[in-house]
């Protein structure tokens, strides 16, 4: 399912089409060069449309792209195209309560979701991961998207990471028996030692032992690979 289908963008697409002066979906499809059955399916919600297609609709109907995809950023009746946000890929899933084998998508193959311009970090690698479960639901609920930035694009060095990142959600990675696994936790720094904790409202996670970055056990180290800088939470 695409992001637009989840967010109910089909209703906003119809509003945008009518505001642009097209009395029927077929008229709009022919005017913008989209197959009529394809456009009709996007507008009636039987088929969700990807963000790349939404960019075309937003441009031709003169509405804001973020509004079309998420319902934010003003009305469909905008008389001009507002400055639109950039798009970032959803490259995988991450769970706080367990280590999961890494199965990341290439950005070119991933669904694209808008990022507000004030959350874009110039020159940094940023992307979304979808949260599974409720072990960080004090910050981000199950099913929402965590906006991530590669750790060394966000922090200058380890000291900077521990100083500025204390209390933030981070994505951690470990190598175990030749497999790379990831999880999402809250970074804590206690007496100079960095630990990874859950951030959950659920009692089942309250007594979960923290993970120390220096703890290896049967794995080849635990390292922070990204810092969570924001979230997209479904309405």
C-alpha positions in Angstrom: 0.0 0.0 0.0 1.3 3.4 -0.8 1.6 6.3 1.6 -1.0 8.3 -0.3 -3.5 5.5 0.1 -2.9 5.3 3.8 -3.4 9.1 4.3 -6.6 9.4 2.2 -5.0 11.6 -0.4 -7.7 10.5 -3.0 -10.2 13.0 -1.3 -7.7 15.8 -1.6 -6.9 14.9 -5.2 -10.6 15.3 -6.1 -10.7 18.6 -4.3 -7.6 19.8 -6.2 -9.0 18.7 -9.5 -12.3 20.5 -9.0 -10.5 23.6 -7.7 -8.4 23.6 -10.9 -11.5 23.8 -13.0 -11.9 20.2 -14.3 -15.5 19.1 -13.9 -14.8 15.4 -14.4 -11.9 13.0 -13.6 -11.8 12.0 -17.3 -11.3 15.6 -18.4 -8.5 16.1 -15.9 -6.8 12.9 -16.9 -6.8 13.8 -20.6 -5.6 17.4 -19.9 -2.6 16.2 -17.9 -1.7 13.2 -20.1 -2.6 10.4 -17.7 -4.6 7.3 -18.7 -8.2 7.9 -17.7 -8.6 4.5 -15.9 -5.4 5.2 -14.0 -6.4 8.6 -12.8 -9.9 7.5 -11.9 -8.5 4.7 -9.8 -6.2 7.2 -8.0 -9.1 9.6 -7.3 -11.6 7.0 -6.2 -9.1 5.3 -3.9 -9.1 1.9 -5.5 -5.4 2.3 -6.2 -3.1 4.4 -4.1 -0.7 6.7 -6.0 3.0 7.1 -5.4 4.7 10.4 -4.4 6.3 10.7 -7.9 2.8 10.7 -9.4 1.6 13.1 -6.7 4.3 15.6 -7.8 2.7 15.7 -11.3 -0.8 16.2 -9.9 0.3 18.9 -7.5 2.1 20.8 -10.3 -0.7 20.5 -12.8 -3.5 21.3 -10.3 -1.4 24.1 -8.6 -1.5 22.8 -5.1 1.1 22.1 -2.5 2.6 18.6 -2.7 2.8 18.1 1.0 -0.9 19.1 1.4 -1.9 16.6 -1.3 0.0 13.8 0.4 -0.6 14.5 4.0 -3.3 17.1 4.4 -0.9 19.7 5.8 0.2 23.0 4.4 -2.9 24.8 3.4 -6.0 24.4 1.1 -6.3 22.8 -2.3 -7.6 26.1 -3.7 -4.1 27.7 -3.7 -3.8 30.0 -6.6 -0.1 29.1 -7.2 2.2 26.2 -6.5 3.8 26.7 -3.1 7.3 25.7 -2.4 7.1 22.0 -2.0 9.1 19.8 0.4 11.7 17.3 -0.7 11.0 13.6 -0.9 12.8 10.9 1.0 12.6 7.1 0.7 11.2 4.6 3.2 14.1 2.1 3.0 13.0 -0.5 5.6 11.4 -1.5 8.9 12.9 -1.2 12.4 11.7 -2.6 15.7 12.7 -1.4 19.2 11.8 -4.6 21.1 14.0 -6.9 19.0 17.0 -7.0 16.7 15.8 -7.6 13.2 17.8 -8.8 10.2 18.5 -5.8 8.0 16.6 -5.8 4.8 16.9 -2.3 3.4 15.6 -1.2 0.0 17.6 0.8 -2.4 16.3 4.4 -2.4 15.5 4.2 -6.1 13.1 1.2 -5.4 11.5 2.6 -2.3 8.3 4.5 -1.7 9.0 8.3 -1.4 7.5 10.5 1.3 7.8 14.3 1.7 10.1 15.8 4.2 9.4 19.4 5.4 12.1 21.8 4.2 13.0 22.8 7.8 13.9 19.1 8.6 16.2 18.6 5.6 19.9 18.7 6.5 21.9 19.9 3.5 24.4 17.3 2.3 23.3 14.6 4.8 22.0 11.2 4.0 18.4 11.1 5.3 15.7 8.5 4.9 12.6 7.0 6.7 12.2 3.8 8.5 8.8 2.4 9.5 8.4 1.6 13.2 7.1 -1.9 14.2 5.8 -2.4 17.7 5.3 -0.2 20.7 8.6 -0.2 22.5 9.4 3.4 21.5 5.8 4.7 21.6 6.6 7.4 24.1 8.1 9.1 21.0 6.9 7.4 17.8 3.9 5.0 17.7 3.7 1.7 15.9 3.4 2.1 12.1 4.7 5.6 12.0 7.8 6.7 10.1 11.0 7.7 11.8 13.0 10.3 10.0 16.7 9.2 10.2 20.0 10.9 9.5 23.3 9.0 9.1 25.1 9.4 12.4 28.3 11.1 11.1 26.3 13.5 9.0 24.5 14.5 12.2 27.3 14.5 14.7 31.0 15.6 14.3 32.4 12.8 16.5 31.5 10.5 19.4 31.7 13.2 22.0 29.4 15.4 20.0 27.0 12.5 19.5 26.8 11.7 23.2 26.4 15.4 24.1 23.7 16.3 21.6 22.1 12.9 21.1 21.5 12.0 24.7 17.8 11.3 25.1 17.2 11.0 21.3 16.1 7.9 19.5 18.9 6.3 17.5 19.1 3.3 15.1 21.7 0.8 16.2 23.3 -2.0 14.2 25.2 -5.2 15.1 26.7 -8.0 13.1 25.8 -11.5 14.4 26.9 -14.7 12.7 27.5 -12.8 9.5 24.1 -11.1 9.5 23.5 -7.4 10.1 20.7 -6.6 12.4 19.1 -3.3 13.5 17.0 -1.9 16.3 15.8 1.5 17.5 16.4 2.7 21.0 16.8 5.8 23.1 20.4 6.9 23.7 21.4 7.4 27.3 24.8 8.4 28.6 25.4 7.5 32.3 28.8 8.2 33.9 30.3 8.6 30.5 29.0 5.2 29.3 26.6 5.1 26.4 23.6 2.8 26.7 20.5 2.1 24.5 17.1 2.0 26.3 13.5 1.4 25.2 11.1 4.4 25.3 7.8 2.7 25.8 4.6 3.2 27.7 4.1 -0.5 27.9 5.0 -2.3 31.2 6.5 -5.2 29.3 9.5 -3.1 28.2 10.1 -1.3 31.5 12.5 -3.9 32.9 14.3 -4.6 29.6 18.1 -4.5 30.2 19.9 -1.6 28.5 22.4 -2.4 25.7 25.9 -0.9 26.1 27.7 0.1 22.9 30.8 -1.7 24.2 28.9 -4.9 24.8 29.9 -7.5 22.2 29.0 -10.9 23.5 28.5 -13.2 20.5 28.2 -10.2 18.1 30.8 -8.1 16.4 30.0 -4.9 18.3 27.0 -2.6 18.6 27.2 0.7 16.9 24.8 3.7 16.3 24.3 4.2 12.6 21.6 6.9 12.5 19.9 9.5 14.7 16.2 10.0 14.6 15.5 13.7 13.8 11.7 13.6 13.3 8.7 11.5 12.5 5.7 11.2 10.1 2.7 10.0 12.1 -0.5 9.0 10.2 -3.5 11.2 11.0 
